[in-house]
Amino acid sequence: YLDLLSRYMPETLPSPRLLDIGCAHGFMLEAARQRGWQASGVEISPATSVARQRGFVVYDHPIEDLNIADGTFDAITAIDVLEHIPDLKGFMAELYRILKPGGVLLIVTPDVGTWVAKIMRNMWPHYKTEHLFYFTKRSLSLLLGRKGFRVRRMKVGFKYVTFNYILGHFRKHTPGALTSLLNFLYSCLPLIARKTPLRLPTEMLAIAQRESSPKPNEHTFN
C-alpha cells in the first residue's frame, strides 16, 4: 500500500504525513515509520490502546470530531473502512478538507461487482450487518469524483485468508448447507491445507488525489 501511495506523491517530500483511518494495532503506522514518514492513526476499537503502547499517535474518535487543521496530511489510507461509515457525505468532505491539495487517498473496500460476489450471492462473506454501504468500481469512482478527488488508479484488491478463517466466518455469519459442506471439507483437509493462505479477489483498491479546488457538485451524492 505504501509503495502504491509513493508512486503518486511528490518525490521531494522529506517526511510525508500519513493518517491511517482504522489503523487497528498500528501495522501500517509501523511500516510508514520505517520509511521515515510521520504516521498517525484513527481507531475507535479497543485496538487503540495496543497501537498507543507501541508509540503511535492514535485518535479514538471519528475524524469529523477531531478538529484537524485544513490540509494537514500528505496521504490518507482507509482500508476496510468506507463500508462502515454511516455519514458518507460528511466523512468524504472531511477527508477532502484535511488532505493537502494534491494529497493522495488510498481506499480499500469490498467490491460487490466481483465474480465472487455474483456467484456467492447472499453467502458472499462481505455481506455483514455492520457493513452499511457496498460499492462497485463505478459507484466508488462517482463518489470520489463528486467529492473533489481525481481517481488515479482503480484495481482489484485481494484478501489473503486461510480455510480456517473462511470456515469460522461462515459458521458465524451464514450457517446452513454451505457451512455444513465446508465443515466436511475441513475434516478431510490436512493441517497444512487448512492454514495455507488463499488469494481471493473480493475487494477493490482506489488511489485518488485531492483536486486543488472542489468541483461545483462536490457536496452532492445520491
FIDO-617617 format. One record per atom (N, C-alpha, C): residue in three letters; y, x negated, z. Coordinates in steps of 0.05 Angstrom, whole numbers, padded with zeros to 5 digits, always signed. Last residue first. Example, Ala and Ser with C-alpha at 12.3 -4.5 7.8 and 13.67 -1.06 7.14 Angstrom:
! residues 2
SER-00045-00257+00142SER-00021-00273+00143SER+00001-00258+00157ALA-00114-00264+00156ALA-00090-00246+00156ALA-00066-00264+00156
***
This chain:
! residues 222
ASN+00223+00519-00089ASN+00209+00545-00084ASN+00180+00542-00092PHE+00276+00483-00069PHE+00248+00480-00077PHE+00233+00506-00069THR+00338+00454-00067THR+00323+00479-00074THR+00295+00472-00083HIS+00368+00409-00061HIS+00361+00424-00037HIS+00348+00451-00043GLU+00380+00389-00113GLU+00363+00374-00094GLU+00353+00391-00071ASN+00407+00406-00156ASN+00388+00424-00145ASN+00370+00411-00124PRO+00440+00361-00170PRO+00452+00386-00161PRO+00432+00405-00148LYS+00412+00301-00141LYS+00415+00319-00163LYS+00427+00346-00153PRO+00445+00250-00102PRO+00426+00272-00105PRO+00432+00289-00129SER+00451+00182-00122SER+00464+00207-00114SER+00445+00230-00119SER+00413+00143-00130SER+00438+00135-00117SER+00453+00160-00107GLU+00346+00164-00113GLU+00368+00161-00132GLU+00394+00155-00117ARG+00292+00130-00084ARG+00315+00148-00079ARG+00337+00142-00100GLN+00230+00128-00118GLN+00255+00115-00109GLN+00277+00135-00105ALA+00160+00133-00105ALA+00185+00144-00115ALA+00208+00128-00104ILE+00092+00137-00115ILE+00114+00118-00109ILE+00139+00130-00122ALA+00036+00171-00092ALA+00061+00172-00107ALA+00080+00151-00097LEU-00032+00186-00097LEU-00012+00167-00086LEU+00012+00168-00104MET-00081+00234-00078MET-00063+00222-00097MET-00042+00205-00083GLU-00151+00244-00064GLU-00123+00244-00057GLU-00107+00234-00081THR-00204+00238-00075THR-00196+00264-00065THR-00166+00266-00060PRO-00250+00202-00097PRO-00224+00208-00108PRO-00213+00235-00100LEU-00286+00161-00052LEU-00283+00188-00063LEU-00254+00193-00072ARG-00332+00115-00040ARG-00304+00116-00050ARG-00301+00143-00064LEU-00367+00103+00021LEU-00367+00115-00006LEU-00338+00118-00014PRO-00395+00052+00063PRO-00372+00069+00054PRO-00375+00078+00026THR-00455+00057+00098THR-00442+00045+00075THR-00419+00063+00065LYS-00484+00084+00137LYS-00459+00070+00145LYS-00444+00057+00122ARG-00528+00105+00113ARG-00511+00123+00129ARG-00484+00111+00135ALA-00552+00061+00092ALA-00541+00080+00074ALA-00522+00099+00088ILE-00571+00036+00138ILE-00551+00022+00122ILE-00537+00041+00103LEU-00611+00071+00156LEU-00587+00067+00172LEU-00565+00055+00155PRO-00638+00113+00103PRO-00639+00090+00121PRO-00612+00086+00134LEU-00644+00185+00101LEU-00630+00161+00093LEU-00635+00138+00113CYS-00666+00231+00121CYS-00682+00216+00102CYS-00670+00189+00096SER-00628+00255+00153SER-00654+00247+00166SER-00671+00230+00147TYR-00590+00267+00114TYR-00584+00247+00135TYR-00610+00237+00148LEU-00613+00309+00087LEU-00609+00283+00073LEU-00605+00261+00094PHE-00609+00348+00128PHE-00635+00340+00118PHE-00633+00312+00104ASN-00554+00352+00133ASN-00570+00344+00156ASN-00597+00334+00147LEU-00541+00371+00082LEU-00532+00344+00090LEU-00548+00334+00114LEU-00564+00422+00086LEU-00574+00403+00066LEU-00566+00374+00073SER-00531+00443+00126SER-00560+00441+00131SER-00573+00421+00111THR-00483+00443+00098THR-00485+00426+00121THR-00515+00422+00128LEU-00494+00481+00060LEU-00489+00454+00051LEU-00492+00435+00074ALA-00501+00528+00092ALA-00523+00518+00076ALA-00519+00489+00068GLY-00461+00513+00151GLY-00473+00531+00132GLY-00495+00517+00116PRO-00396+00493+00175PRO-00425+00497+00179PRO-00436+00517+00160THR-00345+00464+00165THR-00358+00482+00147THR-00388+00484+00152HIS-00325+00431+00208HIS-00307+00450+00194HIS-00322+00471+00177LYS-00366+00402+00235LYS-00344+00413+00250LYS-00329+00435+00235ARG-00403+00387+00196ARG-00413+00401+00220ARG-00390+00414+00235PHE-00368+00361+00161PHE-00380+00387+00153PHE-00391+00402+00177HIS-00356+00314+00191HIS-00335+00332+00182HIS-00346+00360+00176GLY-00406+00291+00198GLY-00392+00300+00221GLY-00370+00320+00214LEU-00417+00279+00144LEU-00434+00298+00158LEU-00420+00309+00183ILE-00377+00240+00134ILE-00378+00265+00118ILE-00394+00286+00133TYR-00391+00200+00171TYR-00365+00214+00173TYR-00366+00240+00158ASN-00441+00184+00151ASN-00438+00194+00179ASN-00413+00210+00182PHE-00428+00166+00102PHE-00443+00191+00103PHE-00442+00202+00131THR-00359+00142+00104THR-00388+00139+00106THR-00402+00166+00106VAL-00304+00134+00059VAL-00317+00147+00081VAL-00347+00142+00081TYR-00245+00123+00034TYR-00270+00108+00038TYR-00283+00119+00063LYS-00209+00159-00014LYS-00217+00157+00014LYS-00243+00141+00015PHE-00157+00145-00061PHE-00185+00145-00053PHE-00188+00145-00023GLY-00113+00172-00110GLY-00118+00160-00084GLY-00146+00164-00075VAL-00087+00163-00174VAL-00108+00174-00157VAL-00110+00158-00131LYS-00015+00162-00181LYS-00042+00153-00186LYS-00062+00166-00167MET+00049+00152-00204MET+00031+00173-00192MET+00003+00165-00200ARG+00112+00122-00200ARG+00083+00119-00206ARG+00068+00141-00191ARG+00164+00138-00195ARG+00159+00114-00210ARG+00129+00111-00217VAL+00206+00192-00191VAL+00178+00184-00189VAL+00173+00160-00207ARG+00264+00193-00156ARG+00253+00189-00183ARG+00225+00178-00180PHE+00291+00244-00113PHE+00275+00220-00117PHE+00265+00218-00146GLY+00316+00291-00099GLY+00332+00268-00104GLY+00317+00242-00108LYS+00285+00336-00095LYS+00296+00326-00070LYS+00311+00299-00074ARG+00264+00345-00144ARG+00284+00364-00134ARG+00297+00355-00108GLY+00226+00304-00147GLY+00249+00304-00165GLY+00271+00322-00155LEU+00189+00319-00107LEU+00204+00294-00105LEU+00229+00294-00122LEU+00171+00368-00128LEU+00183+00367-00102LEU+00200+00342-00099LEU+00149+00351-00177LEU+00171+00370-00177LEU+00186+00369-00150SER+00107+00319-00159SER+00128+00307-00176SER+00153+00325-00176LEU+00076+00358-00135LEU+00087+00336-00118LEU+00110+00323-00133SER+00061+00388-00179SER+00078+00401-00158SER+00090+00380-00140ARG+00031+00350-00208ARG+00054+00362-00220ARG+00072+00374-00198LYS-00012+00336-00175LYS+00007+00315-00183LYS+00033+00328-00194THR-00014+00389-00126THR-00025+00375-00150THR-00005+00353-00156PHE-00020+00401-00056PHE-00005+00393-00080PHE-00024+00385-00102TYR-00014+00444+00001TYR-00031+00428-00018TYR-00015+00424-00044PHE+00003+00454+00069PHE+00010+00453+00041PHE-00010+00436+00025LEU-00021+00452+00119LEU-00004+00475+00113LEU+00003+00477+00083HIS-00075+00436+00155HIS-00062+00430+00130HIS-00047+00454+00120GLU-00103+00456+00198GLU-00078+00441+00204GLU-00063+00432+00179THR-00148+00478+00177THR-00128+00496+00188THR-00102+00482+00193LYS-00167+00448+00115LYS-00167+00448+00144LYS-00145+00467+00153TYR-00193+00422+00061TYR-00185+00449+00070TYR-00189+00451+00100HIS-00215+00373+00051HIS-00187+00374+00058HIS-00177+00402+00065PRO-00269+00381+00035PRO-00263+00372+00062PRO-00234+00373+00070TRP-00287+00441+00002TRP-00272+00415-00001TRP-00263+00406+00027MET-00309+00490+00004MET-00322+00470+00020MET-00309+00442+00017ASN-00284+00522-00033ASN-00277+00526-00005ASN-00290+00506+00014ARG-00295+00473-00083ARG-00281+00498-00076ARG-00275+00500-00046MET-00322+00432-00106MET-00330+00439-00079MET-00317+00465-00070ILE-00298+00428-00156ILE-00327+00432-00154ILE-00334+00443-00127LYS-00244+00420-00144LYS-00252+00442-00161LYS-00282+00448-00159ALA-00245+00373-00114ALA-00235+00398-00102ALA-00245+00422-00118VAL-00264+00337-00153VAL-00279+00341-00128VAL-00271+00367-00115TRP-00225+00337-00191TRP-00251+00350-00198TRP-00267+00355-00173THR-00160+00354-00162THR-00182+00336-00170THR-00207+00351-00176GLY-00118+00385-00145GLY-00125+00387-00173GLY-00148+00369-00181VAL-00104+00375-00094VAL-00120+00399-00098VAL-00129+00402-00127ASP-00102+00317-00063ASP-00096+00327-00090ASP-00115+00351-00095PRO-00072+00297+00000PRO-00095+00308-00016PRO-00086+00320-00042THR-00027+00241-00004THR-00034+00267+00005THR-00057+00278-00011VAL+00019+00191+00006VAL-00009+00196+00001VAL-00016+00223+00012ILE+00079+00161-00015ILE+00066+00185-00004ILE+00037+00185-00013LEU+00132+00118-00008LEU+00104+00120-00015LEU+00091+00143+00000LEU+00196+00102-00031LEU+00180+00121-00015LEU+00151+00121-00025VAL+00248+00055-00031VAL+00223+00064-00042VAL+00207+00080-00021GLY+00319+00055-00048GLY+00296+00051-00030GLY+00271+00064-00040GLY+00362+00071-00078GLY+00343+00052-00090GLY+00319+00045-00073PRO+00398+00079-00018PRO+00397+00084-00047PRO+00381+00062-00061LYS+00353+00080+00039LYS+00375+00068+00024LYS+00375+00077-00005LEU+00335+00137+00077LEU+00327+00116+00058LEU+00351+00106+00043ILE+00355+00179+00104ILE+00351+00154+00119ILE+00341+00131+00102ARG+00358+00220+00065ARG+00382+00211+00079ARG+00378+00184+00092TYR+00305+00229+00047TYR+00326+00220+00028TYR+00350+00208+00043LEU+00282+00246+00095LEU+00273+00222+00082LEU+00294+00211+00063GLU+00311+00294+00100GLU+00315+00273+00120GLU+00305+00246+00109ALA+00292+00324+00058ALA+00320+00318+00059ALA+00326+00295+00078MET+00238+00329+00073MET+00245+00313+00049MET+00274+00306+00049PHE+00245+00362+00119PHE+00232+00336+00121PHE+00240+00318+00097GLY+00268+00408+00099GLY+00282+00392+00119GLY+00271+00364+00120LYS+00226+00425+00064LYS+00253+00420+00054LYS+00269+00402+00073LEU+00181+00431+00098LEU+00181+00410+00077LEU+00209+00404+00068ASP+00164+00446+00156ASP+00190+00449+00142ASP+00193+00427+00121PRO+00112+00431+00171PRO+00119+00460+00168PRO+00145+00464+00152ILE+00068+00382+00148ILE+00096+00387+00155ILE+00103+00417+00151HIS+00018+00365+00131HIS+00020+00376+00158HIS+00048+00386+00165GLU+00021+00342+00082GLU+00006+00367+00083GLU+00008+00380+00111LEU+00046+00293+00092LEU+00061+00314+00079LEU+00047+00342+00082VAL+00008+00256+00113VAL+00028+00268+00130VAL+00039+00294+00117ASP-00021+00214+00089ASP-00035+00237+00102ASP-00017+00252+00121ILE+00032+00172+00097ILE+00004+00173+00088ILE-00011+00194+00104ALA+00089+00153+00081ALA+00080+00178+00094ALA+00052+00182+00083THR+00137+00100+00086THR+00110+00109+00079THR+00103+00134+00095ILE+00196+00074+00061ILE+00184+00093+00079ILE+00156+00099+00069ALA+00244+00021+00057ALA+00219+00033+00048ALA+00209+00052+00070ASP+00292+00008+00078ASP+00287-00001+00051ASP+00262+00013+00039PHE+00331+00050+00121PHE+00306+00038+00113PHE+00305+00031+00084THR+00381+00074+00131THR+00371+00054+00149THR+00348+00037+00137GLY+00414+00114+00108GLY+00407+00090+00093GLY+00396+00068+00110ASP+00444+00140+00168ASP+00440+00141+00139ASP+00433+00114+00127ALA+00408+00132+00230ALA+00432+00129+00213ALA+00425+00131+00184ILE+00371+00183+00262ILE+00371+00157+00250ILE+00395+00155+00231ASN+00359+00227+00296ASN+00387+00218+00291ASN+00388+00190+00281LEU+00310+00251+00307LEU+00315+00224+00317LEU+00343+00213+00312ASP+00291+00299+00288ASP+00303+00299+00315ASP+00312+00272+00324GLU+00267+00290+00240GLU+00291+00307+00239GLU+00305+00307+00266ILE+00220+00263+00253ILE+00243+00247+00243ILE+00269+00264+00243PRO+00191+00285+00315PRO+00195+00287+00286PRO+00220+00273+00277HIS+00177+00233+00364HIS+00188+00259+00357HIS+00190+00261+00326ASP+00166+00181+00381ASP+00145+00202+00386ASP+00157+00230+00382TYR+00171+00119+00348TYR+00184+00143+00357TYR+00163+00165+00360VAL+00158+00052+00362VAL+00146+00077+00352VAL+00160+00101+00365VAL+00158-00014+00354VAL+00176+00008+00360VAL+00166+00033+00346PHE+00101-00051+00379PHE+00116-00039+00357PHE+00136-00017+00368GLY+00065-00075+00414GLY+00091-00087+00410GLY+00108-00075+00388ARG+00020-00051+00429ARG+00016-00073+00410ARG+00043-00085+00402GLN+00038-00009+00457GLN+00025-00031+00473GLN+00021-00056+00455ARG+00052+00024+00415ARG+00073+00012+00431ARG+00062-00012+00447ALA+00002+00040+00397ALA+00019+00025+00379ALA+00041+00010+00395VAL-00015+00069+00442VAL-00030+00045+00433VAL-00013+00028+00416SER+00022+00110+00445SER+00021+00091+00467SER+00006+00066+00459THR+00010+00140+00398THR+00036+00126+00402THR+00034+00104+00423ALA-00036+00168+00401ALA-00038+00141+00390ALA-00012+00126+00393PRO-00025+00220+00416PRO-00029+00200+00437PRO-00032+00171+00427SER+00024+00236+00364SER-00001+00239+00378SER-00004+00219+00400ILE+00068+00226+00333ILE+00071+00246+00355ILE+00045+00252+00369GLU+00101+00172+00307GLU+00074+00182+00313GLU+00076+00201+00337VAL+00133+00127+00265VAL+00135+00153+00278VAL+00107+00163+00283GLY+00153+00057+00269GLY+00136+00079+00261GLY+00144+00105+00275SER+00176-00005+00238SER+00175+00014+00260SER+00161+00039+00250ALA+00186-00071+00218ALA+00170-00047+00215ALA+00171-00030+00241GLN+00211-00117+00178GLN+00219-00103+00203GLN+00206-00076+00202TRP+00166-00166+00150TRP+00182-00142+00148TRP+00189-00132+00176GLY+00131-00208+00148GLY+00159-00214+00155GLY+00177-00190+00153ARG+00079-00197+00140ARG+00095-00204+00116ARG+00124-00211+00122GLN+00064-00180+00189GLN+00053-00205+00180GLN+00067-00215+00155ARG+00089-00130+00190ARG+00099-00152+00207ARG+00089-00179+00198ALA+00054-00101+00157ALA+00082-00106+00149ALA+00094-00129+00164ALA+00008-00100+00188ALA+00007-00113+00162ALA+00035-00120+00152GLU+00028-00071+00232GLU+00018-00098+00236GLU+00018-00113+00209LEU+00040-00022+00208LEU+00061-00037+00220LEU+00053-00067+00224MET-00012-00006+00194MET+00008-00011+00173MET+00031-00028+00184PHE-00032+00001+00247PHE-00044-00019+00229PHE-00026-00026+00205GLY-00017+00036+00289GLY+00001+00015+00280GLY-00010-00006+00261HIS-00044+00080+00304HIS-00046+00057+00322HIS-00030+00033+00312ALA-00001+00124+00271ALA-00026+00122+00287ALA-00024+00097+00305CYS+00042+00134+00238CYS+00033+00106+00239CYS+00007+00103+00256GLY+00074+00174+00215GLY+00045+00179+00220GLY+00031+00152+00223ILE+00113+00135+00175ILE+00112+00161+00188ILE+00082+00169+00190ASP+00140+00075+00178ASP+00114+00087+00172ASP+00112+00112+00188LEU+00194+00043+00152LEU+00187+00064+00170LEU+00161+00076+00161LEU+00219-00023+00143LEU+00199-00003+00136LEU+00196+00017+00159ARG+00264-00067+00116ARG+00260-00049+00139ARG+00242-00026+00130PRO+00252-00134+00092PRO+00255-00105+00088PRO+00250-00089+00113SER+00281-00189+00092SER+00263-00177+00112SER+00267-00147+00111PRO+00307-00203+00044PRO+00294-00224+00061PRO+00274-00212+00081LEU+00307-00181-00021LEU+00307-00171+00006LEU+00293-00192+00025THR+00300-00198-00073THR+00319-00212-00057THR+00321-00203-00028GLU+00268-00164-00101GLU+00256-00189-00091GLU+00274-00204-00072PRO+00271-00095-00088PRO+00285-00119-00097PRO+00272-00144-00085MET+00209-00059-00100MET+00231-00066-00082MET+00245-00091-00093TYR+00164-00049-00128TYR+00187-00033-00135TYR+00211-00038-00117ARG+00125-00081-00107ARG+00130-00082-00136ARG+00155-00068-00144SER+00120-00067-00054SER+00134-00092-00061SER+00141-00093-00090LEU+00087-00022-00055LEU+00115-00020-00048LEU+00131-00043-00058LEU+00038-00048-00067LEU+00050-00028-00086LEU+00080-00025-00080ASP+00030-00079-00021ASP+00032-00092-00047ASP+00046-00073-00068LEU+00026-00038+00016LEU+00049-00056+00017LEU+00052-00071-00009TYR-00024-00016+00000TYR+00000+00000+00000TYR+00025-00017+00000
***
